[in-house]
């Protein structure tokens, strides 16, 4: 730990960032709240001094953090702004600039006397699991490795932000090169001490963080039985929630919940009248989802998230692709025939355009649909305030996003998006007044029907809550 911050309040960094206060300090640098003197925007600036480095791994972790942050795009992860370095007399400084997460860390909230209810802790867990699901499903998966109360920011509305990616690593690096043990005692999973990290490692740290909120004690200070935290005597929890925490905190990684998706799904199932085992609840999570479907749907009373992965090369995609080629082939044949007639002066140009355009437009649209089906991903998120529908092709960094007010949504239904070989192709269609937002054309019909039913049921619940408020 450094004895004093590198910069003082009032300092000007790189002739641009005016230091307002110190946000945090640790082995990987000091983080400041700064103001851009040109735009007057507030940012978080993390600084590392070359002279202050006692281990070259610090600089490696710092640079890795910057590279990881630059590729992330999630509303609960403060946006990456810049990475730069400056030289002064006898020293070199490295900086990472991010958007400033509004709110207070969970550690500071507890220190100030915040007593989180069990319902609040559950909702907080749902939000963090959503962030971890995003990180762990990247290619390669990103493991935070330092989930703890200091690194989770909560604003007055209950919105959660995950910060400090100084310990982050990806799975490829972990398995091929080895790793540095970076984390916080009490919140680190047993395998973490051995330099190993998998997605379930973050789940253990999240479970330990939730225990801190419920008990106001460091997990390291709670009773242990062998390697497992024995928390049941320290706090009284609902049986299903206690069972869920038990599985999050299993010392052996093979006994733990394996993914954020699995943890989120088991947590958000309605509490049964009679306690059910974890394995029973896991089997019931997607009991209505069509067999073989890869759609990931997470639903709570206040939020619904749908992730539709690329459909890949399957019969439907291949059929549409062949029909698209057929349309393009006809357009090419007509164009060649008409070109000859135009050359002889038999057909005016405007007739040629009207003859070729329908086939060319249809073929191009279908080819785009096939391309998106092979590599595109769709993400839908709805909460009481707003909805967001995003199409993206990760390999090329292409994204298209639609946003709107949830209250403005009139519902969802299946509509015809286009015709393929004279057969209508249905799409899930969100209706927002005079606007419609279509998605999921490459899904099977049972998947579309199931998805429309789930989203419609959620929207109905939101409408009932507004009516009763």
N, C-alpha and C positions, 0 to 999 in steps of 0.2 A: 504494500500500500504506500502511495506517495504521501509525503508529509504535508505538502501544500499544493494547491492547484497550480497549473502551469501559467494560467492567465488570471488577471484580477478583473473585478467588475469595473467596467469603463474602458477596458482595453479595446483596440481596434485591430481585428485580425484580417490580414490580406487586403487592407484598405476598404473593407466591405462589411464585415460582420462585427457589430458592436456588442460586447459581452454584457449581458444583463444579470446573470446569476449562475451558480453552479448547480446542475441538476443531479449529478452523480459522479462518483470517483471510484476507480478500481484498478486492477492490475493491467487492464487493456487500454487505459486512458482515462481522461476526464471529459465529461459531457457538460456543455454549457447551454443555457438558453441565450440566444443571440438575436439581434435585430439587423436585418439587411438595411444599411443606411440609404440605399437607392430606392428600394420598394417599400421599406418599413414593415416588411413581413417578419413574423417570428419563426425562428427555426431552432432545431437542436443541432449543435455542432460538437462532434467528438474529436478530441485532440490527442495526439501521441507524439512525444518528444523523442528524438533519436538518442539524446543524452540520458533520458529517463528509462531507456530500455535496459533491463537487466538480463533478458533472454530474447534471442532473435526470434523465438516462436511468437513473441508478442507482435512483432511487425508482420509476421506471416498471417496471424489470426486477424489483424487489423485490415490487411489488404484483402483477405478472403471475405471479411465482413462486407467491405465495400462492393466487391464483385457480386456477392449474393444479393445484397439489397438492391443493386441496380436492375436485377432481373425479376424482382417481386412486384406483384400488382394485386394488392388486397386492401379493401377499405379499412381493415383493422390493423394494418401494418403501416406506420408512418412512411410517406413517400420519400424515396431516395432523391436527393437534389444534386449533390456534387461530391467529388473526391479530388483533393488537390494537396500539394505540398508547398511549403515555403522554406527558404533558407535565411537564417540570421547569422550573426557573427558567432561562429563556433557551434552552431546547432542546425538541425533540420527538423521541421515539423510536418506531421501528416494529419489531414483533417477529413472527416466525413460529415456531410451536411444532410439532414433529414427534415421533413416537416415535423413540427412540434406537436406531440400527442397532447390533446387538452385533457386535463384531469390530474388525479393524484394516484400514486402507486398504492397497491393494496397494503404494502408494508406500512406506509405512512398513515393510511386510513385507519388501520388497526391500532397503530401507536396513538392516534388521536382519539381513540375510543369507539371506533365504528364496530357495531355488533351486527354482523351479517346474519340474516335469518337463513334457515335451511333452504327456503324457496329461492332466496337471492343467490346462495351458493350454487344451487342447481343451475339457475339461469346463467350464472357466470361460467360454469363448466361447459354449458352448451355453446356459448360464444367462443371460448378458447378452443374447444374441440373443432369448431368450424374452421378456425385459423390453422390448427395443426393438420386438419384434413387437407387443406389447400397446400400446405408446405410438403406434407408427406407424399402427395400425389404428383408432385413435380417430377420431371425427368432430368437428372436423378433426384430422388427424394431429398428434401432439406430437413435436417434434424437440428432443432434449436439448441439443445443440450444444456440450457440454463433457465428452464421454466421455474420461476420463483416469485414471491410476492413483490419484490422490488422491480421486476421486469414486466409487470402487468399494470397498466394504467386504466383507471376507471373515471369516467366523467360524471357529471351530476345527473345525467339521464340514464346512467347504468351501462353506457357503451364501453366496451373493453378494447384496449389496444395492447399489442405485444411489441415490446421494444428490446433493445440491446442484443444484437445478433453477433456479439463478439466471440461467442463460443461455437457458432454455427459450423456445421460440416455436412457434407453430403455422403450418401451411402457408398458411392464409388470410391471416394477417398478413404473411407473407413475400412473397406474390405481389401483395397489394393495397396495402400501406402502405410496404413497405420494411423494413429491419431494421438493428440495430446489430451491428457485428462484435464478438462476445463469444466468447472461446474461449482455448485455450492453444497457444502456438506449439510446433510439433513434432507436435501431435495434430490440427491443423486441416486439413481438405481444401482443395485449391486454390480451389474455388468459394467456400469460407467467407470467404476474404480479400476477396472481392468483395461481401460482404454477402448472399450467396445461401446458402440452406440447404434441402436436401431430405432425405428419409429416408436416402438413400445417404451423406449427409454424416456421419451418426452411424456408419455402417459403416466409413468410412475411419478415424475416430477410434478405433473399437474395434480395427481392424487394427494401428494404431500402438501402442495400449496393449498388445496381445499381444506385439508386437515388444519393447517395453520389458521385459516379463516374461522373455522368452527371452534377451535380450542384456544386460540391466541397463544399457542405454544409452538416452539420449533419442533418439527417432526423428530429431530434427534433427541429431544428431551422427553418424548412420550415413551411409555413402556414398550419394550421389544420382547418378543419371544423368538429366540434364535435371530434370524435376520428380518423377521416380519414385525411391522408396527402393530401393536395391540391397542387400537384406539377405542374400542367399544366401551371400556370403562371410563374413558375420559370425556365422552360426549354421547348423548342419547340421540340416535338418528332413526328415521323411518327404516324398517327392515330392508326394503328393496334398495334404498340408497346406501345403507351400510354394506349390503352384499356387493353392490356395484363398486364401492370404494375398496373393498377387500380385493376384488379382482384387478383393480387398477394398481394396487400396491403389493402384488405378489412378488416376492424376491426373485423367483426363477422366471426368466423372461418367457419361457414356454408355457407357464401357467397364467400369465398376465393376459389381459385383453390385448389383441395384437395390432389393432389399428384404430385411428381416430373415428373412422366410419363405424366400426363395430362398437366402440365405446359410446358414441353418440346415439346410435340406434338403440342400444340396451338401456341407456339412461332415459331416453325420451318416450319409452313405452308407458302407457297409462298404468298406474299402480294397480295390480290385480287385487281382487277381493281376498284371495288366499295367496300367501307368498309362493312364488314360483322360483325354480332354480334358474341360474343364469343361462344355462343351456336351453331351457324351455323358452325363455324370453327371446334369446337370439334366434330361435327357429321361427318365432311368431312375428319378427320384425317386418319382414316383407312377404307375409303370407298371402297377400292378394296380388302381388306383383307377378306378371306372366313369367313362366319358367324360361330360364335362359337369358332374361333381360339383364343388361348391365347398367341400367339407369340407377343412379344413387339419389334417393329421396330422403331428406331429413325434415322432420316436422315437429314443432312444438306448438303450444297454444298461441304464441306470438310471432312465430317465424316459420317459413317454409323455404327450403333450398332444394333445387333439383339440378343434378349434374348429368348431362347426356354425353357420354364419350363417343369418339368416332365409331361409326357402325362397321367400318372395315369392308372388305370385299366379300359380299354375300350375294345371294341370288337376286334380290331386289336391286341392289346397286349395279350389278352387272347388267341386268335387264334394261335399266334406265340408260346406262352408258351405251349399250348397243343401239337403243332407239335414238339416242342423241347423235351417234355416228351416222345412223340411217338418215336423220334429218339433214345433217351437214352434207352427206353425200348427195342427197337430192338437190340441195341448194347449189352444190358445186356443179352437178350435171345440168341443172336449169341455166345456171350462169354461163356455162360453156356453150350451151345451145343458143341462148339468147345473144351471146357475144357475137356469134357467127352471123345471126340475123341482123344485129345492129350494124355490123361491119358492112353488110350488103344494103343497109338502109331500109330494111323491111320493118323493123320494130323501133319505136322511139325509146329513149333511155328510161322515161318514167315508168313504162310498162315493165321493163326489166327489174327495176327496183321493187315494185309491188309484187312481182312474181317470186323473187328470191327472198325478200325480207322475212316473211312468216316462217319459212323453214330455217333460215339462218338464226333468227331470234330464238325460236324454240330449241334448236340444237345447242346454241350457246348457253341458254339458261339451264338446260338439263345437264350439260357438261359441268357447269359450275356447281350444280347440286351434287353431282357424283364426286367431284373433287372435295367438296365440303364433307360429304359422307365418309370419304376415306380418311380425312385428316382433321376434320373440324370438331370442335367441342362446343356444347351449348350449356350455359349456366343461367338459371333463373332463381332469383331471390325475392321473396315477398315478406315484408314486415308490416306492422300497422300503419306506418307512415308512407312508405314508397315501395315500388317494385323495380327490379332491374333485370333486364334480359340481355345476355351477352353472347355473341357468336365469336369464336376465335379459332385461328389455326396457329397452334403454338410453334410449329417448326419455322414459320415465316414471320412470326410476331404480328400477325394480322388480327385486329379486334374491331368489332362493331357493337355498339352498346345502345340500348334503349332504356330510358328511365321515365318514371311517371309516378303519380300519386296513387296509392292503393285504393283510396276512397273513390277515385275516378273510374276504377275498373267495374264494368257491368257484369263481368262473368267470363267464362271460357267455354268453348264448344269446338267440335270438329267441323271444319269447313274444307272445301276443295281448294287446294293451292294451285294445281295445274293438272293437265291431263298428260298421261304417258301412254302412247299407243291406243288412244281414244278411251283410256280408262282414267277416271278421276283419282288423283292422289290427295289424300286427306292430310291436313295439318292441324295441330293443336293451336287454337286461335284465342288469344287474350283480346277481349273487347274493351276498349277505352273510349267511350263516347262514339265519335265518328271515325276513330282510328282503330285499326286491328293490327295485332302483332302475331305473326305466324311462325311456328317452329316445329321441329320434330318430324319433318316429312319422310325421313328415311327410317323411322321406327316402324315396327310391325303394327297392324291395326289393333291387336289386343293391348300393346304397350300404349298406344295413343289413347285408347278408351280408358285404360287404368289411370293414366296420367291426368287426363281431363277430369275424371271422377275425383281424384285426390285433391287437385288444385281447386276444383269447384267446391268441394266440401270445406277446404280451408278458408276460402273466400267467404263462404256462407257463415262460418264461425266468426270471422272478423266483422261481418255485417251485424250479426246478432250482438256482439260485444259493444259495437258503437251504438246500437239501438237501446241497449240496456244502460249505457253510461249516462 
